[in-house]
Amino acid sequence: MRSQATPFEGGPMDGRVLPVLLGPTGHPPKWYEIPVPAPDGGPPTVLLYERVPSGYSKRLGLQKGWKYDFRPDGTKPRPRWPWTKAPRA
């Protein structure tokens, strides 16, 4: 399997670059979860990072690569399927 050095921004991993395994399409996963064990032996805290474009080239506007941004709330957005309706109030 191939891996790619991917930078992390924000949160406890700010400024670090880790090798992340690439999927079958050649992209790193959309979400990266890092479990951090609790000091008292309780359930681990999960740090959540979202994959975002790292930048674009000036001339052609092509994407340069990926980076991970910290999600402080620690929740992933729910999938929005076209056949589901929003709950009525």
N, C-alpha and C positions, 0 to 999 in steps of 0.2 A: 504494500500500500504506500502511496505517496503522502508526503506531509509538506506543509508550507509554514514558514516562520510568520506568525501573525501577531501584530501588536495589540495590546489591550490598553484601553483608555478609561480612566475613572475608577473609583472604588479602590479596594486594597491591591489590585493587580496593576495599578496605573504605571505605565512606562515599561512594563515587562513584555518580552517577546517570547512566545512559546511555539514549539512545533505542533501544528494541529493537523490531524489526519484529514485528507480530502475525500469526498464522496465519489461515486461513480461519474458524476458530471464534471469533476475537477474543481468543485467549490467546497470550502469548509462548511460545516453545519451552520444553519441559521441561528441557532441558540447554543451557547456553551455554558454548561452548569458546572460549578466547582463546589463540591461539598466540603465544608470546613467543620471538623469535629468540635463539639462543645467542650470547654475545659472541665465542666462538672460531670461529664459522661452522659449528658442528655442527648436529645436528638440533634443531628448536625444542622448547621445553618448552610443554606445553599446560596451561593453568589451566582447571579444570572447576568450573562453578557449577550448582547444582540449583535449579529453581524451586520455591518453597514459598509458602504463604499469608502475607501480611504482617501479618495480624491480623483480628480479628472485631469487629463492632459490639457494644456492650453490651446494647442492648435486644432486638434480634431475632437476634443471633448470625450476621448475614450477613457474608460474607467481604469485606474492604475492598480487597484487591488482591493483587499478587504482589511478591515480592522474590527475589533470588538469593542462596543460601548457598554458601560455598566448600566444595568437597570436597577435602581435602588429599591423599587417596590418589590422586586423579586417575583413578579408574576408575568406569565406569557399571555398575550392577548388570545382570546378564544377564536377559533376559526369561524369565519362568517360565510355560511353557505347561502347561495342565492335562493334556495327553496325554503329557508326558514324566515319567519317573520319576527320582528321585534315584539316583545310582550307589551300588551296594551295596559295602560294605567287606569 
